[in-house]
Amino acid sequence: MENITSVYIVEDESIVAKDIQNSLKKLGYNVLGISNNGTDAIKQIVDLEPNIVLMDIMIKGPLTGIDVSEIIKKEYNIPVIFLTAYADENTLAKAKITQPYGYILKPFKEIDLHSTIEMAIYKHKKDTELQKERDFLYSLVDSKDEAARDILFVKSNSRLVKIYLKDIYFVEALKDYVVLNTQYTRYTIHSTMKDIEKKLDNGDFVRVHRSFIARIDKIQTIENQTVVLEENKKVIPIGGSYREELLRKINLI
């Protein structure tokens, strides 16, 4: 490994903790330390800044592993993998709330440990990149500069591409993604219609369906329950709950 992944272990059984440490070292990881209680774990994790934490749910002291995981996630953005011998539904339900990056039942095999850590590191990296992009886009929307309000930046082929709002014909929801359609190009991004609708809240766009947002000046005709756009003649359905808002926004005489 060029960049050795650093791991911190929180486990109240010393024999189990030592076994985990030995397995991690054999797999090529750097073990920064071990704690058997939440208070010491938080202090050490803050000081040592590991890449990932292996967290037993049942540990010594007033804080459970779930409590410690919540603090680490909220304050320090370090991914956590739960290690536990308890697989009951109540424990799983409590653990899920903290959105861990993995869950391994003891006893476990080294291959399970390795694959879970690698997937967690990769997912955390992607989540962090996505959050940075979202923060950047939100900063543009929140900017008081009027010029910035007329553009969006979207990720395309590992680049951030500038799109002028005036060039967007319509937006379409596609499961967990949203497709921005310009006259010549489509940009698929990981977002929600609710977030996109906020970014396009400049009076030039209207939600016509739960899965579609259209630019008002690109609408050529409204026929029964559909909207037809200029140029590409795209036909978009009108949702019953959105028709009134559509008619309110257009200059109807």
Secondary structure, DSSP 8 states (H G I E B T S, - for coil): --S--EEEEE-S-HHHHHHHHHHHHHTT-EEEEEESBHHHHHHHHHHH--SEEEEESS-BSS--HHHHHHHHHHHH---EEEEES---HHHHHHHHHT--SEEEESS--HHHHHHHHHHHHHHHHHHHHHHHHHHHHHHHHH-S-TTGGGEEEEEETTEEEEEEGGGEEEEEEETTEEEEEESS-EEEES--HHHHHHHTTTTTEEEEETTEEEEGGGEEEEETTEEEETTT--EEE--TTTHHHHHHHS---
